Each structure stands twice: as structure tokens, then as C-alpha cells.
Amino acid sequence: MVFPGKKKIYIFFFVFLLIIAGFYIFRRAEQEINLYSQTEFFMDTVVSIKIGEDPAVEKAVNKAFEVMKKEAIRLNRYKEDSVIYKINYSDGKTINIERDIFLLLKKAKKYQELSGGAFDISIAPLVDLWGFGKEKQRVPEDYEIKEILPLIDSNKLLLQKEYEQYRVYLPSEMSLDLGAIAKGYIIDKGVESLIKSGYDSFYINAGGNIRVNGEKSPGRSWHIGIRDPATPASILTEYITALKKGSLATSGDYERFFESEGKRYSHLLNPRTGYQERSLRSATIYAPTALQADILSTAVFIKGWEEGKIFINSLENVEGVLITDDEIWLSEGFKKLLILQ
């Protein structure tokens, strides 16, 4: 897709069809396994569920998709009937929100603090300044970024619980973008729905954010690979994981970007500086839930090569892989997730 001028936005539609942004299911001998598979497109990406065949499974999967689509709308800041849109256009007034959204925002604030500001859902003004989410992107002037940075601060997002009422206050000049949290949250909602329907072994993939629960078939794990940032249509065959539970998510500079005057500009913006972090090509995180993996893959990518390794090693039940143009680093725990070569 080419836009006027020298800037280009590269959206890998063919990668979407393979399930983009870091992972794909290793399909060896899948034909021998009786899996029910359903794929739909929302959140601007491919979302798929794989689960063991049985007479009632289609109904359960349809219900899970229904739940996930509903949550996708609620978190979409561009939809006028979404709760995030209502918060962003609350004109500095305190408004009531539902308990689950209150808890999600509370968790987002927690990770903003934990990451030292590398993850921040109040990043929307910066995203808009660069033009991500719009038809045309541009490189802002330094003074424009400096003017925007004071608006990127989740500490100014105030949450209040009064009896059974859950309330939120956002200064009128600020706005929220849950792009780094929505897919993980929505996958976890799909997991809850399938478990509620009585299933305990399945795989959900939303644009490369993956969560598995249980075995693919008796005695077999789900095999998931990490994409090669240099050639995103391929995987790093020596780093294929075997999972029976947990989630994987990758943030990479190859996912969404544009070029200007021969330089690449990724959508992964550092809330603390306003610019792209360039020490990594991708950051992959393994965590118990898709929400955690989604948030932490973004935070680690922004932290970069050295700080990212320290951050991963400081977190309980979290493992990671960092990739640069020249090096690959795996946490000790991640090495244990790999298929024995």
C-alpha cells in the first residue's frame, strides 16, 4: 500500500493469513488429529480457535467468538459506543464504568508503574501524532513530541471505587489507547468462555498473540514458533516451543511501520521519549495469561536489549526471547520450553 510522498506503510496481509506478529502453529501431522478449527477476522487481524472435535464444540466456539467480539468493541477507542471512547471524550468529568473495565485499567496502571513507564495506555496522543491508525503517517517535529509527552502519564488516570460504583477520571487533554493490551485481554475472555462451556484443551490465536490450554491431543503439546524479524514470513526453526499451558506474544518492528527518507519507523513508540526504540527487532514473552504476555512484550521491546533482559529476569513466571540484527537472547526458563532438537 503506497501513500502520497515517500512514506510507505507495509502491512503484511499474507502474514495475517498465516497468523501474524511473532508465531504460528506448527502443523506437522495435524491432519492426523481430529481438531475443530474456526477463523474469523476482527480487531484488524485474524483470530482463530483450534479445539478437539465433538458434537457440541461448534456451539462453544461460536460463543467464545461472540464474547471476544463484544470485548473488542468495548475496548476500541474509535467506536463511539465503546467504553474507551466514552472515557476519552468525557471532557475531564468523572464517569461510571463497569467493574471489569475498572479492573483492567487498574492492572494497566500497575504495569505502567512496574515497567517504569515503558508501557502506558495513555499513549494515544503520541500514536495520533505519528499517524498510526490513520491512512497517512509522518515523522513529527521534535517540538511537537515535546509538547505531547506531558500528556502521556497514566498516573493522571484516576480510578475510584465508591460502594458498588466504579468511576474513572481522565484529564480532558489526555486519551487512552489499549492497543497493547486489548488482544491479550480478549484472548483471556475467550479462554474463560471455552472453559465455562466445559472444554479444557484448546488454542486461541489473535494476530500472533497465542494462548493454549491443555494438550493438543493425548500426549502432544502445541508447537509454536517464533518469527524471524528479518524475514517475517518464516520462523526460527531452532526456537520452536512445546506448550500445554500459558501464552506467547511478540512485539516486533516488522509488524506495522512506515518508511520516510529511507528510515523505518515502527508503531512501537517509547512513551518516555516519544520515539521508536531501535535496539531490538522483536521481543517475545511467555506468561501465564495472554494479557500479561501482551503487555510485557510491548514493555520489554521498549526497554531494549540490556534493560529488557534485566526486566524479564525480575518477573515471576515470565520468560522471554530478545532478538536484534545480530544476536538472540533467551532467558533460562524459555530454553526449557523449546522442543528438544
N, C-alpha and C positions, 0 to 999 in steps of 0.2 A: 504494500500500500504506500503510495507516494503522495506526499503533501506538497503544496507550493513551496518554492525555495529549495534550499539544500538539505533541509531536515527530512529525515525519513523515520517512520515508526515501523518496526519489524514485529509482526505478530505471527507467531508460528502456528498457523492453522493446522498444518499437517501434524505438528507436535500435539496440538489439542486432541486430534483424533486418536493419538497414541496414549493420551493422558499425560499432560504436560507437567512442567515445573519440578523436575527432580527425580520422578520414579515411574516405573511401570511394572506390571505384574509379569513375572517370568512364566511364560506359558507352556513350558516343556511338559508334555504328556497330559495337558489339561483335558484333551479330548477323552481321556480315559476316565475322567472324574465327572460324575453327574452334578454339574453346577447349574443353578439358575442364574442368569445374568441379565441385568437391565441397565440401560444407559439413557440418561436424559441430559438436556443442556439448559443450565440456568447459572446465575452468578457469573455470566460471561465465560463459562467453562464447561467441560464435560464432567458429569457426575455419574459414577457407576457403582452398582452394588453387585457382588457375587456371593452366592449363598447355596448351600446344599438343596437339591431338588426335593420337594414333597408336595402333596396336593394343595396345601394351603399357602405355599410360600409366596405366590404372586400377590395375593391379598396383603400379606405382611410387608412386602417390598413396596407396593403401591402406597401403603400407609406411611412407610418411612419417607418416601419421596414427598408425600403430601406435607409431612411435618417439616422436612428440610426446606421445601419451597416457601412455606409460610414464614419460617425464620429468616430466610434470605430476604424477603420483602421487608420484614421488620427492621433489619439492620442496614438496609440500602439507603444511604443518605440522599440519593437523588429521587427517591419515591416520596411523594407528598403525604402518603398515608403511613409512612414508616415512623417508628418512634425516634429514630436518629434525626430524621428531617425535622420533626417537631421540636426536638431539643435544640437543634441548630438554629431554628427560626423562632425561638421562644423570647427573643428581644430582651434578654437579660432578666427574665422573670423565672421564679421557681415554679416548676410544674411537677405534677404527679406522673409517675411511671410505674410499670408493673414490676413485681418483685424480682423476676428472673433477669430483667434488663438492669435493674439496680445492682444485683449481684455480679452481673457481667462487667458493668462499669467499675464496680469496686475492685474486681480482680484485675482489670486493665490498669487501674491506678496503682495497684500493688506491684505489677510487673514494671510499670514506669519507674517506680522507686527502686525496685530490685536491680533493674538494668542500668541505673544511673542516667536515665533519660534516653537511652538508645532506642527504646520502644515508647511511643507516645501516641495515643489515639487522637490527640488534639492537633495532629499534623495537617489537617485538611487545608488550611490556608496556604501552606507550603506546597502541597500537592497541586492545588489550583494554580499557584503562581507558575509552576513549571509546565502546567498544561496537561498533566497526566489525568486520564479520564475524559479528556476533551479531544476534539478532532485534530487540533494542532498543538504541538509542543514548542517550547522555546527555552533558551538559556536566559534566565533573568539577570539583570544587572546586580552588582554587589550591593548597592544601596537598597534595592528592592528586598533582597533577602534579609538584610539587617533590619529593615522596617517590619518584616513579618515575624522574625524569630521571637519577639516578646509575646506573641500570641500562641506560641507552642509551649504549653505548660499545663499538664493535667492536674497540677496542684490547685489550679484555679477552678477546676471542675469540682463542685461541692455536692456531696450526697448526704441526704438526711433521712433518717427513719423516725417517724412520729407515730407511735402506736402501730397501727397496721397500714399506715400510709408511707409510701416510698417516694421521695422527692429528689429532684436534681436542679442544680443551678449552674448555668454556663454564661459567662460574660457575653454580651451581645456581639462583640467583635470577634469572638472565637467560634470555631466549629469543629465537629468531630468527624473522623473517617475511620471506620472499623475494618478497612480492607486487610489489615494484617492480623485480624482476629476472627473475622466472620466465617471463613471456610472451616477452621478448626471447630468453632462453636457449633456450626451447623452439622458437621460430621458427627460430633458427640451426641447431638439431638437425634440423628438417625440411628446411632447405636442404641440409645435409650429406647427408641421406638421398636427396634427389632427384638431387643431383649424382652420388652414388655409383651411382644407378640409370641414369646416362647422360644426364640432362637438364640443360640449361644455360639455359633460358628459362622463367621461371615467376614467380608472385606468391603470397605467403602473407600472410594477414591474420588476426591473433588479437586480436579486440576492439579494432581500431584501430591496433594495432602492426603495421606492414607492412614486409615486405622483398621486394624484387624482384631478379631476376637475369636479365639478358639482355632482349631485345626482346619486346614483346607479340606482334608479328608483324613480318615483314621491313620495316625502316624506320620502325617505330612504337614509341614509348615507352609505358610505363604512365602513365596520367594519374591523379593522386591529389590530392584537395582537402583543405583544412583546414576543420574545422567552425567555425561561428560560435558562440562561447560563449554569446551572448545567445539564440540560437535553435538549439540543438544538432542539430535535425533538418535544418538547411540548411548549406550550405557558403559560404565566401567565394569567389565566382566569380573574383575578380581574383587569387587566390593558388592557382591550380592548378599543380601540379608535373608535369614530364615526366621520368620516371626510367627508366634502363636498368640501374641497379645501386644498391645501398645500401638503407638503411632509414629509415623515418619513424616517430616515436612522439610522442604528445601526452599531457601531463598537464594536466587541467583541473578546475576546481572544480565543474563541472556533471556530472561522471561519477557520483560517489557522495557523497551528502550527506544531512543531515537538518536540520530547522529546529526551533528552540526559541525561544519568545518573539519570533518574527518575525525571527530572525537565522539565517543559513545557516552550517552547519559542515561543511566538506569533509573527506573522508578523508585529504587530503594534509596530514600533520602535520609540523611542523618538529621534528626530533629534538633540536635545541638549546634550544628553548623549551617544547615540549610542546603548542603551539597551532598553529592554521592560519596560513599565510602569505596575506595578503589583498591584496597589491599587484598580483597577476596574476589573470586569468581562465583563461589557458591558456599553456602553453609547448610548442612543437613543436621537435623536434630531428631533423636529418638526420645520419646517421653511417654508416660502412661496414657495421656489423653491427647486428642487432636488439637484441642485448644492450647495446651502447653507447647506442643511441638510447633504450632503455627506462630505463636508469639515469640518463642525463643529462637526460631530460625531467623526471624527478622532482627531481633536484638543482637544475636551473635554476629550476623553479617555486618551490621552497623558497627559493632565493636571492633571488628577486624581481626587480623591474624593473631597477634600476640594477646590482646585483651580478650578476644573470643575464646581462646584456649583456657585461659585462667577462669573465665566465667563458667564455661561448661564444667570444668573440674570442681567448681564450687557448689554445683547443684546436685541435689539428691535425686536418684532415679532418672537422670538425664545423661545422654551420651551424644557425641557429635562427630562430624567429619567436616573439616575445612579444606577448601581447595583454592589454590592460587594458580597463576600461569605455570609455575614451576614445581610446586610442592603439594603433597596431600598429607594431612594430619588426621589421625583417628584417635579418639580417646580410648583408653584401655578397655572400658566396658563395651564400646562399639565393636571392637575387634571380636568380642565373644558372640556377637550377633551374626557374624558372617558365616556363610556356608564354607565348610572345610574344603579347601582346594585339593 
